[in-house]
Amino acid sequence: MNNRENFFNAIHGKPFEKVPFMLDLCTSLQEEFSRQYNTRDFESLFGCPFTRAELNPSKHPVDYTKYFQELGQVDRIDEWGVGYRNGSVAHFATFVSPMSLFETPEEVWNFPLPDMLADYRWEGVAEHIRSLKEQDRIVMNGTVNIDIFEPAWYLRGMENFLMDMLADPEMAEACLDRIANIKTQLARKFAEAGVDVLVFGDDVGTERGMMMSVETWRTWLKPRLAAAIRAAKEANPEVLCYYHSDGDIREIIPELIEVGVDILNPIQPECMDPVEIYNTYVDRVAFWGTIGTQTTMPFGTREEVVEKTSEMLELCKERGKLVIAPTHLLEPEVPVENIMAFVNTVHQFNEKMRK
């Protein structure tokens, strides 16, 4: 059974030979592994079968500088027009929101957004995805995720946007629809291009529960998420729709499943019990994550990493439906020995499964 066959069997709860796994490293950890192991091919180094497909870069980037004249200096501006001021630690930065001073929906509708739907940005993407599949890789979309709430508040500002949803519905609708119109088409195009796993995601949880009321989520975010998933499934019924939200989102898990989510990520163990969530929903959805990046990976001992990883491997060895992974990008404080403890524990467990 090759990697692709094994992954699809595992994710659908069919007989499989090994538990799939994944991990992502921040830039400083990539540099550390590159020095120690003399390679930047981390997928091969760890034996991880997942990879990402990206769009071609824009030939016509938007100049957003005029939107920051009253907002102060920024260190960089991304493709969507969000500004960033560098922090004092690693890659962490402060958002600077170019729509934060907007007063009317018309200003939102007139704000320029990137040309991600242009044909030239998709040239060769489907062919590249086919090539990756032929190399026995499972292909996900890359840095362009299908998120709607997060880009809206990045552009408008968190406080502004949360208030818009409660007190200025026309402004909230303009912000969300501008994003959702593009993201829904991106979902369709990625599905048509042949990605195996289409990454959706919006952080709507905190460690104490939902960031907003469930009714607010149902009003503003659920219908747009459902429309984007529907567009992807219409284009390719086989595509797996993966949804990411940090925090405690237990209140909306049944409704995420209802709108078509196939894989739920990351099941943050600092605020949800992965064993409980797995046992409750394993017949209805698959999972991806469960190994804490606020606790176990950075601050646990090597033995604690092995223990937590082994617990989840044992949980899913019969029923599958889990890609075991740290719950987020691994940050600079995560020791290399903890990362290798996670990787080696998975490999050793899978070797025993195959015997």
Secondary structure as the mmCIF struct_conf table of DSSP 4:
data_model
#
loop_
_struct_conf.conf_type_id
_struct_conf.id
_struct_conf.beg_label_comp_id
_struct_conf.beg_label_asym_id
_struct_conf.beg_label_seq_id
_struct_conf.end_label_comp_id
_struct_conf.end_label_asym_id
_struct_conf.end_label_seq_id
HELX_RH_AL_P HELX_RH_AL_P1 ASN A 3 ILE A 11
TURN_TY1_P TURN_TY1_P1 HIS A 12 GLY A 13
BEND BEND1 LYS A 14 LYS A 14
BEND BEND2 GLU A 17 LYS A 18
STRN STRN1 PHE A 21 PHE A 21
STRN STRN2 LEU A 25 LEU A 25
HELX_RH_AL_P HELX_RH_AL_P2 THR A 27 TYR A 37
BEND BEND3 ASN A 38 ASN A 38
BEND BEND4 ARG A 40 ARG A 40
HELX_RH_AL_P HELX_RH_AL_P3 PHE A 42 PHE A 46
TURN_TY1_P TURN_TY1_P2 GLY A 47 GLY A 47
STRN STRN3 PHE A 50 ALA A 53
HELX_LH_PP_P HELX_LH_PP_P1 LEU A 55 SER A 58
BEND BEND5 LYS A 59 HIS A 60
HELX_RH_3T_P HELX_RH_3T_P1 THR A 65 PHE A 68
TURN_TY1_P TURN_TY1_P3 GLN A 69 LEU A 71
BEND BEND6 ASP A 75 ASP A 75
STRN STRN4 ARG A 76 ILE A 77
TURN_TY1_P TURN_TY1_P4 GLU A 79 TRP A 80
BEND BEND7 GLY A 81 GLY A 81
STRN STRN5 GLY A 83 ASN A 86
BEND BEND8 SER A 88 VAL A 89
TURN_TY1_P TURN_TY1_P5 ALA A 90 HIS A 91
STRN STRN6 ALA A 93 VAL A 96
TURN_TY1_P TURN_TY1_P6 PRO A 98 LEU A 101
BEND BEND9 THR A 104 THR A 104
HELX_RH_AL_P HELX_RH_AL_P4 PRO A 105 ASN A 110
BEND BEND10 PHE A 111 PHE A 111
TURN_TY1_P TURN_TY1_P7 MET A 116 LEU A 117
BEND BEND11 ALA A 118 ALA A 118
HELX_RH_3T_P HELX_RH_3T_P2 ASP A 119 TRP A 122
TURN_TY1_P TURN_TY1_P8 GLU A 123 GLY A 124
HELX_RH_AL_P HELX_RH_AL_P5 VAL A 125 GLU A 134
TURN_TY1_P TURN_TY1_P9 GLN A 135 ASP A 136
STRN STRN7 ILE A 138 ASN A 141
BEND BEND12 THR A 143 THR A 143
STRN STRN8 ILE A 146 ILE A 146
BEND BEND13 ILE A 148 ILE A 148
HELX_RH_AL_P HELX_RH_AL_P6 PHE A 149 ARG A 156
HELX_RH_AL_P HELX_RH_AL_P7 MET A 158 ALA A 167
HELX_RH_AL_P HELX_RH_AL_P8 PRO A 169 ALA A 193
TURN_TY1_P TURN_TY1_P10 GLY A 194 GLY A 194
BEND BEND14 ASP A 196 ASP A 196
STRN STRN9 VAL A 197 GLY A 201
STRN STRN10 GLY A 205 THR A 206
TURN_TY1_P TURN_TY1_P11 GLU A 207 ARG A 208
STRN STRN11 GLY A 209 MET A 210
BEND BEND15 MET A 211 MET A 212
HELX_RH_AL_P HELX_RH_AL_P9 VAL A 214 TRP A 220
TURN_TY1_P TURN_TY1_P12 LEU A 221 LEU A 221
HELX_RH_AL_P HELX_RH_AL_P10 LYS A 222 ALA A 235
TURN_TY1_P TURN_TY1_P13 PRO A 237 GLU A 238
STRN STRN12 LEU A 240 HIS A 244
BEND BEND16 GLY A 247 GLY A 247
HELX_RH_3T_P HELX_RH_3T_P3 ARG A 250 ILE A 252
HELX_RH_AL_P HELX_RH_AL_P11 ILE A 253 GLU A 258
TURN_TY1_P TURN_TY1_P14 VAL A 259 GLY A 260
STRN STRN13 ILE A 263 ASN A 265
TURN_TY1_P TURN_TY1_P15 PRO A 269 CYS A 271
BEND BEND17 MET A 272 MET A 272
HELX_RH_AL_P HELX_RH_AL_P12 PRO A 274 TYR A 281
TURN_TY1_P TURN_TY1_P16 VAL A 282 ARG A 284
STRN STRN14 ALA A 286 ILE A 291
TURN_TY1_P TURN_TY1_P17 THR A 293 THR A 295
HELX_RH_AL_P HELX_RH_AL_P13 THR A 296 PHE A 299
BEND BEND18 GLY A 300 GLY A 300
HELX_RH_AL_P HELX_RH_AL_P14 ARG A 302 CYS A 316
TURN_TY1_P TURN_TY1_P18 LYS A 317 ARG A 319
STRN STRN15 LEU A 322 PRO A 326
BEND BEND19 THR A 327 HIS A 328
HELX_LH_PP_P HELX_LH_PP_P2 LEU A 329 LEU A 329
STRN STRN16 LEU A 330 LEU A 330
HELX_LH_PP_P HELX_LH_PP_P3 GLU A 331 GLU A 331
TURN_TY1_P TURN_TY1_P19 PRO A 332 GLU A 333
BEND BEND20 VAL A 334 VAL A 334
HELX_RH_AL_P HELX_RH_AL_P15 VAL A 336 ARG A 354
#
